[in-house]
Amino acid sequence: MKFIRDYARKHPEKYTELRKNLKSARMDIYYDEHVEKAFLNAVGIMVLTPVIMYLIPYVGKLPAFSVLSLLDHVLSYPLVYLIVPLITGYVTYSLYIYSPKFKASSRKTNIDLMLPHVASFCYGMSKGGSTVYDIFKELSGKVHIYGEVAIEAGYIVRDVEMLGSDLITAMRETSRTTPSPTFREFLVNLAPMAEGGTNIHEFFAVKMDQYFDHAKKTQELFIKTLELICEVYVVAFVAVPIFLLITLITIGMLNASQSPFLYQMLYIGLPVGSIALLVIIDAISPKEDLGMKYRTQHVLKKSFSITEEEMPYHEFKKMVNGYEKKKRLKSITRILKNPFAPMVEQPLYALIIGVPLMLLPFYLLDEAFDKQAMLSIVLVLLPTSAAFEYKLRRLSKMEKSIPDFLRRLAEVNEIGLTIKDAIGMILRSDIGILSTEVKRIWLDLEWGTEMKEALVRFENRVGTPALRRAVTLIVKASEVNNSTKDVLLIAAEDAENMMSMRAMRFETSFIYLSTVYIAFGTFLYVCYSISMEFLPSVVSMGESLMNVEEVVSTMFLTCGVLGFFAGLVTGQMAEGRIMSGLKHSIICLLLTYATFTLLMNY
């Protein structure tokens, strides 16, 4: 629709904020194209809305969605079919127009989160003798380590190398478009220091300490926010279901027709509300790459020493194919020797075990379907959770060993030994779980591999954030200067700061864990009291008053749904990862099964 783009180009003053947000979000699209897409999406939603509204009365006739029948009276007015599409179209247009602002805000959070580590990187590089431009150029190539800050550095390098700007101008231009005020202040203050060329490393040292202090204060504020969310969760997802259960029992005694609506609020409202809460917590949580993956890198090159006459291309191709075939065979052999290794690297692969296990309760247990289903969910989640927790703890132990390893390297390097000789000396002592990986570095070096390549292989094998940042610093510093003691100490301090912040959050997570478990235990106790004390009294008054089996089954399913999502919410709040909540979900489901089976004879 060319006329929309023409209108946007003729009135740029109306889209000043949009253009600014597009730059801050680093979205490669012109503002007039974005306006056009927003308009087209709004029109599409406006056309689709009346169709959905027309189908609602028919869907509401289905028992599972009978709650939609409450809208029949509202949909009987023709004016609604005009007003609602206009509202949905306007909301769609507004959301699309403001989407760059949301993305810029997300980038701001990620930049602020990474700034302490970036300051450490800059400090280490400057101590190694690198210039400010070299620091930004190296930083721009480390997007997998420094994320959004590396992207910002890339714009500085682009302005210098492609647009012909000088470094100071490029820094000031990036400071005007970055979404992070903290990074803007960093660039503005760095510009005169870079222009003068003195005391750069002292500036980075001050900023490193300043940003880590700021990160700790930000985390304290975030923890207080989580405490508030935890209180809301207890009220909304524990107290409200208890109220709904009591209401359902009362309505059941009166044989009223409103009980289907309550069932849908329990079985649909709880999951939808819990998922919405998970999305909210994830949106406000600082995003940190915890290195929950191994990175493998294979490089195959034809040697420059071999000419076409000595090895024809078809022969070289044949050798390459043979190498690839042997590599696949070796991979299969490695899996057969240790079939659980892929599951440790990618915990979701454990579903290969979990999916067959979930069928066992249906074949081995003569129980009600809902109890069989609950046990099958536990069995399908158990292998994945076990693989994830094993990998998490192994990498956590490895990260804890990194600061000590770096400090030992620095001590040995201080007496005049090279990094290679220092690694050989350290291997004589015990460095914990890192010993195997460091030994592989030494073997690479003994076989003639360059220090840089050996360290990069080390990084690719382990891939934790602390190690990636440390290796990057050591490699670049060793290229400039053989004495890397200061750089090693900076990398160790960076790793220690990161782990101290993570430990702070883990220590406070006990509050969330205890609150959620106490709330869930309270819900189980209420169900136990209703089943063992209230329902027998009602039955003694007359069996026709209530279907006791249906009520107990409803409580069982409600506890199952609540327990599953309570575990996920707990993992997200306590450790910042939904996968960490699987173990809590399994515990809650087993508590539900044991309580209803052993104590309530269900």
C-alpha positions in Angstrom: 0.0 0.0 0.0 2.1 2.8 -1.4 -0.2 5.6 -0.2 0.5 4.7 3.5 4.3 4.9 3.0 3.9 8.1 1.0 1.9 9.6 3.9 4.5 8.6 6.4 7.3 10.1 4.4 5.4 13.4 4.0 4.8 13.7 7.7 8.0 12.5 9.4 7.4 14.7 12.4 4.5 12.4 13.4 6.9 9.5 13.6 9.9 11.0 15.4 9.6 8.7 18.4 9.2 5.7 16.1 12.3 6.5 14.1 14.3 6.9 17.4 12.9 3.6 18.7 13.8 1.8 15.4 17.4 3.0 15.8 17.6 2.0 19.4 16.1 -1.4 18.7 18.7 -1.8 15.8 15.9 -2.9 13.5 16.9 -2.8 9.8 13.7 -1.3 8.5 12.6 2.2 7.4 9.9 3.8 9.5 7.5 4.1 6.6 7.7 0.3 5.9 7.0 -0.3 9.6 4.0 2.0 9.5 2.7 0.1 6.5 3.1 -3.3 8.2 1.3 -2.0 11.3 -1.6 -0.8 9.1 -1.9 -4.1 7.2 -1.8 -6.1 10.4 -4.5 -3.9 12.0 -6.8 -4.4 8.9 -6.2 -8.1 9.0 -7.3 -8.3 12.7 -10.3 -6.1 12.0 -11.5 -8.5 9.3 -10.8 -11.6 11.5 -12.5 -10.3 14.7 -16.1 -10.4 13.4 -15.6 -13.9 12.2 -14.4 -15.0 15.6 -17.3 -13.1 17.3 -19.7 -14.9 14.9 -18.3 -18.3 15.9 -18.3 -17.7 19.7 -22.0 -18.7 20.2 -21.5 -22.0 18.4 -18.3 -22.8 20.3 -20.1 -21.9 23.6 -22.5 -24.8 23.0 -19.7 -27.3 23.5 -19.5 -28.5 27.2 -15.8 -27.7 27.5 -16.4 -24.1 26.5 -19.8 -23.4 28.0 -18.4 -20.4 29.8 -18.4 -18.6 26.4 -22.2 -18.7 26.4 -22.1 -15.8 28.9 -21.2 -13.6 25.9 -24.4 -14.5 23.9 -26.3 -11.6 25.3 -23.6 -9.1 24.5 -23.1 -10.5 20.9 -26.8 -10.0 20.2 -26.3 -6.3 19.6 -25.3 -5.5 16.0 -23.3 -2.4 17.1 -20.9 -4.7 18.9 -19.7 -6.1 15.6 -18.6 -2.6 14.6 -17.1 -1.3 17.8 -15.0 -4.4 18.8 -13.2 -4.8 15.4 -12.3 -1.1 15.6 -10.9 -1.5 19.1 -8.9 -4.7 18.2 -7.6 -3.0 15.0 -6.5 0.1 16.9 -4.8 -2.0 19.6 -3.0 -4.1 17.0 -1.8 -1.0 15.2 -0.6 0.6 18.5 1.2 -2.6 19.6 3.0 -2.9 16.3 4.0 0.7 16.2 5.3 0.5 19.7 7.0 -2.9 19.2 10.4 -1.3 18.5 10.1 0.5 21.9 9.5 -2.8 23.6 12.5 -4.3 21.8 14.7 -1.3 22.7 13.6 -1.7 26.3 14.6 -5.4 26.2 18.0 -4.4 24.7 18.5 -1.8 27.4 18.1 -4.5 30.1 20.5 -6.9 28.4 23.1 -4.1 27.9 22.9 -3.1 31.5 23.2 -6.7 32.6 26.3 -7.2 30.5 28.0 -3.9 31.2 30.0 -5.0 34.3 31.6 -7.8 32.3 32.2 -5.5 29.3 34.0 -3.1 31.7 36.1 -6.0 32.9 36.9 -6.9 29.3 37.9 -3.3 28.4 40.0 -3.1 31.6 41.8 -6.3 30.8 42.4 -5.3 27.1 43.7 -1.9 28.1 46.0 -3.4 30.7 47.3 -5.6 27.9 48.2 -2.6 25.8 45.3 -2.4 23.4 43.9 0.9 22.1 40.3 1.9 22.6 39.5 1.3 18.9 41.1 -2.2 19.1 39.0 -2.9 22.2 35.7 -2.0 20.4 36.7 -3.9 17.3 37.5 -7.0 19.3 34.3 -6.5 21.4 32.2 -6.3 18.2 33.3 -9.8 17.2 32.1 -11.3 20.5 28.4 -11.2 20.1 28.0 -14.8 21.5 29.8 -13.6 24.7 28.8 -10.0 25.2 25.5 -9.9 23.4 23.8 -6.5 22.8 26.9 -4.5 23.9 28.9 -6.2 21.2 26.2 -5.1 18.7 26.6 -1.5 19.9 30.3 -1.8 19.5 29.8 -3.1 16.0 28.1 0.2 15.1 31.1 2.2 16.3 33.4 0.0 14.2 31.0 0.4 11.2 31.1 4.1 11.4 34.9 4.2 11.5 35.6 1.6 8.8 32.7 2.1 6.4 31.5 5.6 6.9 34.9 7.2 7.5 34.1 8.7 10.9 36.8 9.2 13.5 36.5 7.1 16.7 35.2 10.0 18.9 32.5 10.9 16.4 31.5 7.3 16.1 31.3 6.9 19.9 29.1 10.0 20.3 26.8 8.9 17.4 26.3 5.5 19.1 25.7 7.1 22.4 22.8 9.1 20.9 21.1 6.0 19.6 21.8 3.4 22.3 18.7 2.5 24.4 20.8 2.2 27.6 21.4 5.5 29.5 24.2 3.7 31.4 26.0 2.7 28.3 25.4 6.2 26.9 27.1 7.7 30.0 29.9 5.2 29.5 30.6 6.3 26.0 30.3 10.0 26.7 32.8 9.8 29.6 35.1 7.5 27.6 35.3 9.9 24.6 37.5 12.6 26.2 39.7 9.8 27.8 40.2 8.2 24.4 40.9 11.6 22.8 43.6 12.3 25.5 44.9 8.8 25.4 45.9 8.6 29.1 44.7 6.7 32.1 42.3 4.6 30.1 42.8 1.4 32.2 42.0 3.4 35.4 38.8 4.6 33.9 37.8 1.0 33.0 38.7 -0.2 36.5 36.5 2.5 38.1 33.6 1.6 35.8 34.0 -2.1 36.5 33.5 -1.6 40.2 30.8 0.9 39.7 28.7 -1.3 37.4 29.0 -4.3 39.6 27.8 -2.3 42.6 24.9 -1.0 40.4 24.1 -4.6 39.3 23.9 -5.7 42.9 21.5 -2.9 43.8 19.4 -3.7 40.7 19.3 -7.4 41.7 18.1 -6.4 45.2 15.3 -4.4 43.7 14.4 -7.3 41.5 14.3 -9.7 44.5 11.9 -7.4 46.3 9.7 -7.5 43.1 9.8 -11.3 43.2 8.7 -11.2 46.8 5.6 -9.2 45.8 4.9 -11.5 42.9 5.2 -14.5 45.3 2.6 -13.0 47.6 0.3 -12.3 44.7 0.7 -15.9 43.5 -0.3 -17.3 46.9 -3.5 -15.3 46.9 -4.4 -15.7 43.3 -3.5 -19.3 42.7 -4.0 -20.9 46.2 -6.6 -18.9 48.0 -8.8 -18.4 45.0 -8.9 -22.1 44.0 -9.8 -23.0 47.6 -12.7 -20.5 47.4 -13.8 -22.0 44.1 -13.7 -25.5 45.5 -15.9 -24.6 48.4 -18.2 -22.7 46.1 -18.3 -25.8 43.8 -19.3 -28.0 46.7 -22.0 -25.6 47.8 -23.4 -25.4 44.3 -23.3 -29.2 44.0 -25.4 -29.5 47.2 -28.0 -27.2 45.6 -27.8 -29.0 42.3 -27.4 -25.6 40.5 -26.3 -25.3 36.9 -23.3 -23.0 37.4 -20.9 -25.7 38.3 -19.5 -26.2 34.7 -18.3 -22.6 34.8 -16.4 -23.3 38.0 -14.8 -26.4 36.5 -13.6 -24.3 33.5 -12.2 -21.7 35.9 -10.2 -24.4 37.7 -9.0 -26.4 34.7 -8.6 -23.5 32.3 -8.1 -20.5 34.5 -5.3 -22.0 36.6 -3.1 -23.1 33.6 -3.7 -19.9 31.7 -3.1 -17.7 34.7 0.0 -19.6 35.7 1.4 -19.3 32.1 0.7 -15.6 32.1 2.6 -15.3 35.4 5.5 -17.2 34.0 5.6 -14.8 31.0 5.6 -11.8 33.4 8.4 -13.1 35.5 10.4 -14.0 32.5 9.9 -10.5 31.0 11.1 -8.7 34.1 13.9 -11.2 34.9 17.5 -10.2 33.9 18.5 -12.5 31.1 21.8 -14.2 31.7 23.2 -16.9 29.5 24.2 -19.5 32.1 26.1 -21.5 29.5 23.8 -24.5 29.7 25.3 -26.0 26.5 28.5 -27.3 25.1 29.9 -25.7 21.9 31.6 -28.0 19.4 33.6 -26.7 16.5 35.1 -28.8 13.7 37.4 -27.2 11.2 38.6 -29.0 8.1 40.9 -27.2 5.7 43.0 -28.2 2.7 46.7 -27.6 3.5 48.4 -24.9 1.5 51.4 -27.1 1.1 49.5 -29.5 -1.1 49.3 -28.4 -4.8 46.7 -29.5 -7.3 49.3 -31.6 -9.1 50.3 -33.5 -6.0 46.6 -34.1 -4.9 43.9 -33.7 -7.5 40.6 -32.3 -6.4 38.6 -35.5 -6.8 41.2 -37.3 -4.6 41.0 -34.6 -2.0 37.2 -34.7 -2.1 37.3 -38.5 -1.6 39.5 -38.1 1.4 37.1 -35.4 2.8 34.2 -37.8 2.4 36.1 -40.6 4.0 36.9 -38.3 6.9 33.2 -37.3 7.3 32.2 -40.9 7.2 34.7 -41.8 9.9 33.6 -38.8 12.0 29.9 -40.0 11.8 31.0 -43.5 12.8 33.0 -42.2 15.7 30.1 -40.2 16.8 27.8 -43.2 16.8 30.5 -45.3 18.6 30.8 -42.5 21.3 27.0 -42.6 21.8 27.0 -46.4 22.1 29.8 -46.2 24.7 28.0 -43.5 26.7 24.4 -43.4 25.6 23.5 -40.8 28.3 26.1 -38.2 27.1 23.7 -36.6 24.5 21.1 -36.3 27.2 23.5 -34.5 29.5 24.5 -32.1 26.7 20.8 -31.5 25.6 18.5 -32.5 28.5 15.4 -32.5 26.3 16.8 -35.6 24.5 16.0 -37.4 27.7 12.4 -37.4 26.5 13.4 -40.4 24.4 13.4 -42.3 27.7 10.6 -40.4 29.3 8.0 -40.9 26.6 8.1 -44.8 26.8 8.1 -44.6 30.6 4.9 -42.6 30.6 3.0 -45.6 29.2 3.9 -47.8 32.2 1.2 -46.6 34.6 -1.5 -47.4 32.0 -0.3 -51.0 31.7 0.9 -51.8 35.2 -1.6 -50.0 37.5 -5.3 -50.7 37.9 -6.2 -47.2 39.0 -8.4 -44.4 37.9 -7.4 -42.7 34.7 -6.6 -39.4 36.4 -4.1 -41.1 38.8 -2.5 -43.0 35.9 -2.2 -39.7 34.0 -0.5 -38.0 36.9 2.1 -40.8 37.3 2.7 -40.8 33.6 3.5 -37.0 33.7 5.9 -37.6 36.6 7.7 -40.4 34.6 8.0 -38.3 31.4 9.4 -35.3 33.3 11.8 -37.3 35.6 14.6 -38.1 33.0 14.6 -34.6 31.6 14.8 -33.0 35.0 17.5 -35.4 36.2 19.6 -34.7 33.1 19.2 -31.0 33.4 20.0 -30.9 37.1 23.1 -33.1 36.6 24.4 -30.8 33.9 23.6 -27.7 35.9 25.5 -28.9 38.9 28.5 -30.1 36.8 28.8 -26.8 35.0 28.3 -24.9 38.3 31.2 -26.8 39.9 33.3 -26.1 36.8 32.5 -22.4 37.0 33.4 -22.3 40.7 36.8 -23.7 39.8 37.6 -21.0 37.2 38.6 -18.1 39.5 41.0 -20.4 41.5 42.5 -21.7 38.2 43.0 -18.2 36.8 44.6 -16.9 40.0 47.0 -19.9 40.0 47.9 -19.1 36.4 48.5 -15.4 37.4 50.8 -16.4 40.3 52.9 -18.7 38.1 53.0 -16.2 35.3 54.3 -13.6 37.7 57.5 -15.4 38.2 58.3 -15.2 34.5 56.9 -18.4 33.1 54.8 -18.4 29.9 51.1 -19.4 29.9 52.0 -22.8 28.4 54.6 -23.5 31.2 52.2 -22.2 33.8 49.5 -24.7 32.7 52.0 -27.5 32.8 53.0 -26.6 36.4 49.4 -26.2 37.5 48.6 -29.7 36.2 50.8 -31.1 39.0 48.3 -29.9 41.6 44.6 -30.6 42.0 42.3 -28.1 40.4 39.1 -30.1 40.8 36.7 -30.8 38.0 38.7 -28.6 35.6 41.7 -31.0 35.7 40.5 -33.1 32.8 39.9 -30.1 30.5 43.2 -28.4 31.5 45.0 -31.7 30.7 43.5 -31.6 27.2 44.8 -28.0 26.8 48.3 -29.3 27.7 48.0 -32.2 25.3 47.0 -29.8 22.5 50.0 -27.6 23.2 52.3 -30.6 23.4 51.2 -31.7 19.9 52.1 -28.3 18.5 48.8 -26.4 18.7 49.1 -22.7 19.1 48.1 -21.3 22.5 45.3 -19.3 21.0 43.8 -22.3 19.3 44.2 -24.5 22.4 42.3 -22.0 24.5 39.6 -21.5 22.0 39.1 -25.3 21.9 38.9 -25.3 25.6 36.2 -22.6 25.4 34.3 -24.5 22.8 34.3 -27.7 24.9 33.0 -26.1 28.1 31.3 -22.9 27.0 30.3 -21.4 30.3 30.0 -17.6 30.4 32.8 -17.0 32.9 35.2 -19.2 30.9 34.3 -17.6 27.6 35.1 -14.2 28.9 38.3 -15.3 30.6 39.6 -17.1 27.4 38.8 -14.0 25.3 40.7 -11.8 27.6 43.7 -14.1 27.9 44.0 -14.8 24.2 43.9 -11.1 23.2 46.2 -10.0 26.0 48.8 -12.7 25.2 48.9 -11.5 21.6 50.0 -8.1 22.8 52.1 -8.9 25.9 53.7 -12.1 27.3 53.0 -10.9 30.9 49.3 -11.6 31.4 49.2 -11.6 35.2 47.0 -8.5 35.5 44.6 -9.8 32.8 44.3 -13.2 34.5 43.5 -11.5 37.8 40.9 -9.2 36.1 39.2 -12.3 34.5 39.2 -14.1 37.9 37.6 -11.1 39.6 35.0 -10.9 36.9 34.1 -14.5 37.4 33.9 -14.1 41.2 31.6 -11.1 40.9 29.3 -13.0 38.6 29.1 -16.0 41.0 28.6 -13.7 44.0 25.5 -12.2 42.4 24.2 -15.6 41.4 24.8 -16.9 45.0 22.9 -13.9 46.4 19.9 -14.8 44.3 20.1 -18.4 45.2 20.2 -17.6 49.0 17.1 -15.5 48.8 15.3 -18.2 46.7 14.7 -20.1 49.9 12.0 -17.6 50.7 10.1 -18.3 47.5 10.6 -22.1 47.8 9.2 -22.2 51.4 6.3 -19.8 50.6 5.2 -21.9 47.6 5.6 -25.2 49.3 3.7 -24.0 52.4 0.9 -22.6 50.2 0.6 -25.9 48.3 0.7 -27.9 51.5 -2.1 -25.7 52.8 -4.1 -26.4 49.7 -3.6 -30.2 50.2 -4.6 -29.9 53.9 -7.9 -28.1 52.9 -8.6 -30.8 50.4 -7.9 -33.5 53.1 -10.2 -31.7 55.6 -13.0 -31.5 53.0 -12.6 -35.1 52.0 -12.3 -36.7 55.5 -14.5 -34.4 57.6 -17.0 -32.4 55.6 -18.0 -34.8 52.8 -18.8 -37.7 55.2 -21.1 -35.4 57.1 -22.9 -34.5 53.9 -23.2 -38.1 52.8 -24.8 -39.0 56.2 -27.5 -36.5 55.5 -28.3 -38.2 52.2 -26.3 -39.5 49.3 -28.4 -37.7 46.7 -27.2 -34.3 48.0 -23.8 -34.6 46.3 -21.6 -36.8 44.1 -18.7 -37.4 46.4 -16.5 -39.2 43.9 -16.8 -36.3 41.5 -15.9 -33.7 44.2 -12.8 -35.7 45.3 -11.8 -36.2 41.6 -12.1 -32.5 41.1 -9.9 -31.8 44.1 -7.3 -34.3 42.9 -7.1 -32.8 39.4 -7.0 -29.3 40.8 -4.1 -30.2 43.1 -2.3 -31.8 40.1 -2.7 -28.8 37.9 -1.8 -26.4 40.7 1.2 -28.5 41.7 2.6 -28.8 38.2 2.5 -25.0 37.5 3.5 -24.2 41.1 6.7 -26.1 40.5 7.4 -24.2 37.2 6.7 -20.8 38.8 9.0 -21.7 41.7 11.9 -22.6 39.4 11.4 -19.4 37.4 11.4 -17.2 40.5 14.2 -19.0 42.4 16.7 -19.8 39.6 15.4 -17.8 36.6 14.8 -21.0 34.5 11.6 -22.9 33.9 13.5 -26.1 33.5 14.7 -25.7 37.1 11.1 -25.9 38.1 10.6 -29.5 36.8 11.9 -31.0 39.9 9.5 -29.0 42.0 6.6 -30.0 39.7 7.6 -33.6 40.2 7.7 -33.3 44.0 4.3 -31.5 44.1 2.7 -34.1 41.8 4.1 -37.0 44.0 2.8 -35.2 47.2 -0.6 -34.9 45.6 -0.6 -38.6 44.6 0.6 -39.8 48.0 -1.9 -37.6 50.0 -4.9 -38.7 48.0 -3.9 -42.3 47.8 -2.6 -43.0 51.3 -4.5 -40.5 53.5 -7.8 -40.0 51.6 -8.1 -43.5 50.1 -8.9 -42.1 46.7 
